[in-house]
Amino acid sequence: MTFETRTLSVRYRAGGPRALDGVSMSVPRGCLYAVLGPNGSGKSTLMKALLGTVKPESGEALVEGRPVEDWPRRELARRVGAVSQSESTAFPLTVRQLVEMGRYPHLGPLRPMKAEDRSAVEGAMERCDVTEFRDRLVETLSGGEFQRVRIARALAQEPSALVLDEPTASLDIRHEMGILQLLRDSARRGVTVLLVTHHLNLAARFADRVLLLNAGEVAAEGGVSQVFQPRILEAVYGWPLSVTPDPVTGAPSVTPLPLE
């Protein structure tokens, strides 16, 4: 599955600033594509536009070459697994029940889950390391545990693409690295992954391509080595930075420098 925007602009209120201003980008199939930028740069708005939950002021957002507003919502939900930045539950649910919700787009009205649905749920919980507390109520989970359960729900959909907004927020090192490796492996198997993140070094390590936003505009787009240049990053983040190869992975590693 592919994503694309063409001179996409979004404004939340008339007369207000544009949250996105003429953004063009293209995410090929099977790519792990990281969206970076400071707070308020438009990262979450871009995700919402690609999912069809905000309406563009101008330009267009395309999913598999088709305007997102032309996709039936049920069909889009079957194809794209989404994890937003935050979420609350309206009524008590166990971990398993929440992950099972990822199968709903595949089920007809009142249709019970089949063996293939149960297998998808079990596999997703195992991959996100949440099986041991499958019977706990979601409200009893820590922030990091809840985040992993939400990712498991998206994986249970068995989607063609994943769109995730800060999916490693609140995770410890082990689970942060585990989730990113899981996303990396998913992309290698042909799943398109669009990852919104603040973590520059992790994006440099795991991403195939990078979009860098600043104040709703494209500051840079391309391969990791193209975007991770000190002059580009310093202009966007407003702080002196050093970019050197990581001694273990070889990926660019960003270090903030002291102000002189």
N, C-alpha and C positions, 0 to 999 in steps of 0.2 A: 504494500500500500504506500502511496506517495502523498506528500503534503506540499502545497505551494500557496504563496500569496503574491498578488500582483498589485503593486502600489497601494497597499492596504492602509486605510486611515480609519481610526475609531475615535469618536468623541462621545463622552458619557453624558454631557449636558450642553445644550445650545449656548454658544458663546464661551464655553470653557476651553481649556487647552486640549489638544489632541493627545490621547493616550498612546496612539500609534500614528505615525505620520509618513505615509508613502513607503511602507515596508514591503520589500520584495525578497522572497527567499524560496528555496526549493529543497525538499528533503527526499532523497531517493529511497527506493525500497531497500530494506535491510540495513539502513544506516542508523547509527547511534548519533543523534544530532543534538548538541547541547546549546541551549539558549542562555546567554550570560548578560549581565549588566547590573548597574547599581540599583538600589531601591527606587521604585517609581519609574523605571526605564521602559516599562511596557511588556515585560516578560509574561506575566499572568494574563494580561489582556490578549496577547498573541495566542496563547493557549485557548482562551475562551472563544476567540474568533474562529480558530480552526475547528472547534467543536460545535460551532453554530449557536453559542449561547449569548453572544453579543453581536449586534448588527453593525456592519461597516457603514461609515459615512460615505466612503468611496472606495474603489478598488474591489478586490474579491479574494476570498479564501477558497481554495480548491482541495478536495480530498479525492485522490485517484483521478485527477483531471476533471472533476465534476464539482460545480459550486456546492458548498456545504449545505446551503439552504434547500437544495434539490434532493438531498438524501432523506428518505423516510427515517424518522428518529429510531425506530426499532432496528432497521438495517444498519444504521451507523453504530448503534450500541453493540451490535453483534461483531462488528469489524474493528472497533476502536475501544480499547480499555483505557479509562481515564482515572487518574488520581489527582484530586484537587489539593490545594495547599492546606485547607482545613475542612472539617466536617463534624457534625454532631448527629446523634441518633435520637429520634423522636420517641422511641419506646424501647423497652428492654429487649436486647438481642444477645444470643450467645455468639461466640466467635464463629462457630460453624454456620450458624444461620446467616451471619453477615457475609461470609465468603460464598455461601450458596446463592446469594443475590446476584453474583456474577453470572449465574446460569440463566437468569430470568429472560434475557433477550432471546435465548434459544428455545424457550418453552412456550407452548401455546397456552391459551386461557385454561386455568385449572389443571394443566397437565402435570402429573407428578414427575419427579426426576427419575431418569433411567440410570442404568449401570454406568453409561458413559459420562453422565453428568456427575454422579458421585465420584467417579474416578478423577475427573477434572478438578473437583473441589479438594479431594484428598491430596492430589499431586501439588496443587497450588499452596495448600497449607504446609506441606512438607518443604517445598522449595523456599518458603519464607520463614521457616522455623517457628511456626505457630501451632503445630499439631498438639503439643503437650497441654495447651490451655484451650482446646477447641470447645470445651463445655463451660468455660467461664463467661460471665456477662461482660459485654464490651465495656460497660461503664467502670469495671474494676481494673481495666488495663492501664499501664503507664502510657505516656505519649508515644514512646518508641514502639511498644508492643502494638498499640492501635494502628500506627503507621504501617507496620508489617502486615497486619490483618487486611488493611485497605489495599495494599499492593497484591496480596493473595487473592482478594476478590476480583481485581482486574485481570490477574493471570487465569483465574478460573473461567473467564469468558473465552479463553483460547482465541484471542483477537489476532488480527493481522497487523495491528499497530498499537503501541502504547504511548500515551501522552501523560506525562507526570510532572507535577509542579512541586518542587522541593521534596522529592520522595524520601531523602535520607535525613530530613529534619528530625531531631530528637533521637537519632539512632546512635548507639555506641559504635566503636571502631569495627568490631567484629561484624555486626549486622549491616553497618554502612558499606563496608567492603563486600560483604556477601550479596547485598542487593545490587550494587553496581556491577559485580561480576555476573550476576544473574541477567541483568539487562544487556551486558556485553554479549553473553552467550545467546540470548534471545535474538539479538541483531544478527549474529553469525548464522542463526537458523532461518533468517529471512524476515523476522519481525521488525518492522520499522519502529524506532524508539525516539521520541522527542522528549528531551529531558530539560526542564527548567531548573537551574541551580545557581547558587551563589558561590559554590566551591570551585574556584579557578583551577586548583591543582588536580582535583579529581576529574574535572572536565577534560583537562589536558591529557590525563592518563587514559581515560576510557573512551572519549568521543572520537568519531571519524571526522566530523565537521562541526564548526562552531559558528553561531550567530551572536554577535556582540551588539547589544542595543544601548542607546544613550538618549534619554529624554524622548523616547518614542521613535527614534530614527535609527537606521542601520549605521553603526560606527565601523563595523568590519564583518566580513563573512568569508569563510573558506576553510581550508585545512587548519589543523591546530597550529602548525609551525608558522602559517601565514598570519594568523590572528594574534598569537602570543608573542608580540613584539613590544618591548618596553614603551616606545613612543605611542603606540596605539592604546595600550592599557592605561598608561599614565594620563593620557588626554581624557579618557572616559572616567577613571576612578579618582582623578585629582590628587594623586599621591605618588611620590617617587617609588619606583619598583625595580627590582632586579629579576631578570628571567634567565635561568641557567638550566642545563640538562640535569634531571634527577640522576644521581649516581647509580641508582638501582634500576629504574625503569627506562631511563633515557628520555622520558617525556619532559616538556618544559615545566619548570618549577618556579613559581612566582613568590618572591620574598619582598615584603614592604621594607623600605629603607627609612632610616631616621631623617627627619627634616633637618636641614643644615641651618 
